[in-house]
């Protein structure tokens, strides 16, 4: 009988930003400014590069467990978060 394996991954990106500071300011001022402002819509990034997706966990799950995981993640709306829509069948 086939089994379901849940694989969890992390996707990583490298971002670059440029912050202008006064000549006598320490670099930490630029970092502080970035920490406060980088998630606002007016903070532009210089570049973005996808570094890859890395697996960090895998385990066998039952259909009931998968249904609960889908319900817990319903805000993501991936294929309506129905187990029958997200199971990748190995051929």
N, CA, C and O of each residue as an XYZ file, in Angstrom:
364
protein
N       0.845     -1.186      0.000
C       0.000      0.000      0.000
C       0.889      1.247      0.000
O       1.840      1.330      0.777
N       0.583      2.218     -0.869
C       1.400      3.436     -0.911
C       1.305      4.224      0.397
O       0.308      4.144      1.114
N       2.357      4.982      0.691
C       2.328      5.842      1.871
C       2.573      7.280      1.443
O       3.135      7.539      0.379
N       2.145      8.207      2.283
C       2.302      9.636      2.031
C       3.482     10.156      2.833
O       3.570      9.919      4.037
N       4.391     10.866      2.169
C       5.549     11.444      2.840
C       5.451     12.966      2.729
O       5.423     13.518      1.629
N       5.400     13.627      3.870
C       5.380     15.080      3.923
C       6.825     15.574      3.939
O       7.609     15.193      4.808
N       7.168     16.416      2.981
C       8.517     16.984      2.897
C       8.409     18.482      3.151
O       7.629     19.171      2.494
N       9.197     18.991      4.111
C       9.192     20.415      4.418
C      10.505     21.027      3.933
O      11.577     20.445      4.099
N      10.398     22.213      3.331
C      11.569     22.878      2.766
C      11.614     24.343      3.186
O      10.636     24.902      3.682
N      12.769     24.939      2.971
C      12.966     26.369      3.147
C      13.523     26.904      1.827
O      14.460     26.337      1.265
N      12.943     27.989      1.343
C      13.428     28.640      0.142
C      14.209     29.884      0.566
O      13.714     30.696      1.348
N      15.432     30.029      0.047
C      16.280     31.145      0.466
C      16.561     32.094     -0.695
O      16.755     31.680     -1.838
N      16.576     33.389     -0.356
C      16.893     34.433     -1.320
C      17.999     35.317     -0.766
O      18.072     35.549      0.441
N      18.854     35.804     -1.645
C      19.842     36.825     -1.287
C      19.305     38.150     -1.818
O      18.990     38.260     -3.003
N      19.198     39.156     -0.950
C      18.740     40.489     -1.334
C      19.884     41.474     -1.113
O      20.708     41.293     -0.217
N      19.924     42.511     -1.933
C      20.890     43.586     -1.729
C      20.142     44.917     -1.674
O      19.206     45.150     -2.439
N      20.575     45.788     -0.751
C      20.008     47.120     -0.581
C      21.155     48.104     -0.451
O      22.273     47.715     -0.113
N      20.890     49.372     -0.715
C      21.884     50.422     -0.536
C      21.261     51.502      0.339
O      20.179     52.007      0.042
N      21.960     51.854      1.425
C      21.499     52.894      2.340
C      22.601     53.945      2.452
O      23.760     53.620      2.711
N      22.232     55.186      2.257
C      23.186     56.282      2.409
C      23.189     56.762      3.856
O      22.134     56.983      4.451
N      24.388     56.919      4.413
C      24.537     57.433      5.779
C      25.571     58.557      5.770
O      26.309     58.726      4.799
N      25.615     59.312      6.842
C      26.603     60.383      6.961
C      28.003     59.782      7.038
O      28.178     58.648      7.483
N      28.986     60.544      6.606
C      30.364     60.083      6.544
C      30.891     59.603      7.900
O      31.653     58.639      7.967
N      30.483     60.276      8.971
C      30.999     59.906     10.300
C      30.092     58.908     11.038
O      30.374     58.548     12.180
N      29.016     58.467     10.397
C      28.127     57.473     11.011
C      28.725     56.070     10.905
O      29.368     55.746      9.906
N      28.519     55.240     11.923
C      28.956     53.843     11.813
C      28.020     53.077     10.864
O      26.866     53.457     10.665
N      28.538     52.014     10.298
C      27.738     51.184      9.382
C      26.467     50.682     10.071
O      25.451     50.462      9.412
N      26.518     50.503     11.369
C      25.345     50.005     12.102
C      24.132     50.916     11.918
O      23.000     50.452     12.050
N      24.337     52.196     11.618
C      23.198     53.091     11.364
C      22.442     52.662     10.108
O      21.214     52.721     10.059
N      23.190     52.231      9.097
C      22.547     51.738      7.878
C      21.758     50.467      8.178
O      20.644     50.295      7.684
N      22.328     49.586      8.980
C      21.635     48.347      9.337
C      20.378     48.631     10.161
O      19.337     48.007      9.953
N      20.482     49.571     11.091
C      19.316     49.958     11.888
C      18.208     50.504     10.995
O      17.039     50.159     11.167
N      18.577     51.350     10.047
C      17.593     51.933      9.133
C      16.930     50.836      8.298
O      15.712     50.821      8.125
N      17.753     49.920      7.784
C      17.208     48.810      6.997
C      16.231     47.977      7.830
O      15.160     47.610      7.349
N      16.604     47.678      9.085
C      15.726     46.878      9.959
C      14.373     47.547     10.164
O      13.346     46.871     10.223
N      14.368     48.848     10.271
C      13.119     49.576     10.518
C      12.290     49.761      9.258
O      11.065     49.844      9.340
N      12.924     49.827      8.099
C      12.213     50.245      6.882
C      12.112     49.215      5.766
O      11.323     49.419      4.843
N      12.870     48.115      5.799
C      12.959     47.250      4.620
C      11.645     46.597      4.207
O      11.494     46.227      3.043
N      10.710     46.445      5.103
C       9.446     45.806      4.719
C       8.370     46.821      4.359
O       7.196     46.465      4.250
N       8.752     48.068      4.174
C       7.797     49.070      3.718
C       7.840     49.123      2.197
O       8.825     48.718      1.581
N       6.790     49.615      1.612
C       6.705     49.615      0.150
C       7.656     50.616     -0.502
O       7.922     50.509     -1.699
N       8.169     51.572      0.244
C       9.043     52.574     -0.363
C      10.532     52.240     -0.231
O      11.373     53.075     -0.564
N      10.868     51.063      0.236
C      12.268     50.658      0.376
C      12.620     49.763     -0.809
O      12.144     48.632     -0.902
N      13.443     50.265     -1.700
C      13.785     49.529     -2.921
C      14.962     48.589     -2.692
O      15.918     48.928     -1.995
N      14.878     47.410     -3.287
C      16.021     46.503     -3.227
C      16.833     46.631     -4.513
O      16.289     46.858     -5.594
N      18.133     46.481     -4.369
C      19.037     46.554     -5.510
C      18.943     45.280     -6.348
O      18.907     45.340     -7.577
N      18.905     44.138     -5.681
C      18.814     42.872     -6.404
C      18.228     41.791     -5.503
O      18.188     41.908     -4.278
N      17.777     40.737     -6.170
C      17.238     39.564     -5.474
C      17.672     38.342     -6.271
O      17.511     38.292     -7.491
N      18.224     37.357     -5.565
C      18.700     36.145     -6.238
C      18.264     34.931     -5.419
O      18.558     34.840     -4.227
N      17.559     33.997     -6.067
C      17.116     32.788     -5.390
C      18.302     31.843     -5.216
O      18.952     31.468     -6.192
N      18.579     31.462     -3.975
C      19.715     30.588     -3.680
C      19.352     29.111     -3.722
O      20.227     28.253     -3.841
N      18.077     28.821     -3.624
C      17.661     27.426     -3.704
C      16.624     27.074     -2.650
O      16.298     27.865     -1.765
N      16.131     25.876     -2.780
C      15.154     25.337     -1.832
C      15.786     24.107     -1.198
O      16.295     23.225     -1.888
N      15.744     24.067      0.111
C      16.433     23.020      0.850
C      15.466     22.283      1.753
O      14.686     22.908      2.473
N      15.509     20.959      1.723
C      14.638     20.171      2.598
C      15.240     20.113      3.993
O      16.457     20.015      4.151
N      14.382     20.173      5.001
C      14.856     20.072      6.379
C      14.084     19.045      7.189
O      14.455     18.742      8.323
N      13.011     18.505      6.614
C      12.219     17.535      7.366
C      11.424     16.670      6.398
O      10.972     17.139      5.353
N      11.262     15.407      6.758
C      10.374     14.527      6.001
C       9.847     13.465      6.956
O      10.559     12.974      7.833
N       8.577     13.129      6.758
C       7.968     12.111      7.619
C       6.743     11.524      6.927
O       6.126     12.164      6.075
N       6.406     10.306      7.306
C       5.202      9.650      6.800
C       3.993     10.222      7.539
O       4.011     10.372      8.761
N       2.939     10.542      6.776
C       1.702     11.057      7.370
C       0.521     10.244      6.868
O       0.575      9.640      5.797
N      -0.527     10.237      7.644
C      -1.775      9.596      7.231
C      -2.618     10.619      6.467
O      -2.333     11.817      6.500
N      -3.631     10.150      5.796
C      -4.542     11.052      5.092
C      -5.228     11.997      6.081
O      -5.450     13.166      5.765
N      -5.565     11.501      7.276
C      -6.170     12.367      8.292
C      -5.218     13.476      8.722
O      -5.625     14.626      8.883
N      -3.941     13.119      8.909
C      -2.948     14.138      9.277
C      -2.786     15.166      8.156
O      -2.672     16.366      8.408
N      -2.779     14.678      6.928
C      -2.645     15.575      5.790
C      -3.841     16.523      5.704
O      -3.680     17.710      5.420
N      -5.017     16.001      5.945
C      -6.218     16.846      5.932
C      -6.105     17.950      6.984
O      -6.452     19.100      6.714
N      -5.625     17.610      8.172
C      -5.454     18.604      9.247
C      -4.413     19.650      8.851
O      -4.608     20.842      9.092
N      -3.306     19.208      8.243
C      -2.280     20.148      7.786
C      -2.862     21.096      6.744
O      -2.592     22.297      6.777
N      -3.651     20.570      5.827
C      -4.296     21.401      4.810
C      -5.231     22.427      5.451
O      -5.244     23.592      5.054
N      -5.997     22.001      6.423
C      -6.911     22.915      7.112
C      -6.138     24.001      7.858
O      -6.547     25.162      7.869
N      -5.024     23.623      8.477
C      -4.201     24.589      9.210
C      -3.544     25.605      8.271
O      -3.207     26.711      8.693
N      -3.362     25.235      7.009
C      -2.712     26.105      6.037
C      -3.691     26.682      5.014
O      -3.283     27.083      3.924
N      -4.962     26.726      5.354
C      -5.972     27.142      4.381
C      -5.782     28.575      3.884
O      -6.257     28.912      2.799
N      -5.096     29.428      4.658
C      -4.885     30.801      4.200
C      -3.956     30.873      2.996
O      -3.944     31.883      2.293
N      -3.173     29.816      2.743
C      -2.279     29.798      1.585
C      -3.023     29.523      0.285
O      -2.539     29.880     -0.790
N      -4.190     28.895      0.368
C      -5.062     28.635     -0.776
C      -4.343     27.922     -1.931
O      -4.616     28.204     -3.098
N      -3.439     27.011     -1.613
C      -2.758     26.238     -2.644
C      -3.693     25.132     -3.118
O      -4.018     24.210     -2.371
N      -4.112     25.242     -4.360
C      -5.036     24.264     -4.956
C      -6.204     23.944     -4.024
O      -6.616     22.791     -3.891
N      -6.719     24.976     -3.392
C      -7.845     24.861     -2.460
C      -7.500     23.993     -1.256
O      -8.386     23.595     -0.500
N      -6.212     23.698     -1.076
C      -5.732     22.922      0.070
C      -6.514     21.648      0.325
O      -6.844     21.322      1.465
N      -6.798     20.951     -0.723
C      -7.449     19.645     -0.595
C      -6.404     18.579     -0.854
O      -5.693     18.643     -1.856
N      -6.297     17.600      0.032
C      -5.253     16.573     -0.124
C      -5.203     15.943     -1.511
O      -4.118     15.706     -2.042
N      -6.359     15.671     -2.100
C      -6.354     15.026     -3.414
C      -5.774     15.928     -4.506
O      -5.373     15.441     -5.563
N      -5.729     17.251     -4.252
C      -5.162     18.183     -5.227
C      -3.660     18.374     -5.071
O      -3.000     18.818     -6.011
N      -3.110     18.053     -3.915
C      -1.701     18.375     -3.676
C      -0.775     17.157     -3.618
O       0.445     17.318     -3.601
N      -1.323     15.967     -3.587
C      -0.473     14.759     -3.519
C       0.211     14.558     -4.877
O      -0.450     14.477     -5.913
N       1.533     14.479     -4.851
C       2.328     14.216     -6.057
C       2.519     12.709     -6.163
O       3.187     12.101     -5.328
N       1.941     12.123     -7.175
C       2.037     10.677     -7.340
C       3.245     10.334     -8.200
O       3.356     10.770     -9.346
N       4.140      9.551     -7.630
C       5.343      9.135     -8.341
C       4.970      8.088     -9.366
O       4.293      7.109     -9.053
N       5.408      8.298    -10.573
C       5.048      7.363    -11.648
C       6.244      6.580    -12.099
O       6.133      5.745    -12.996
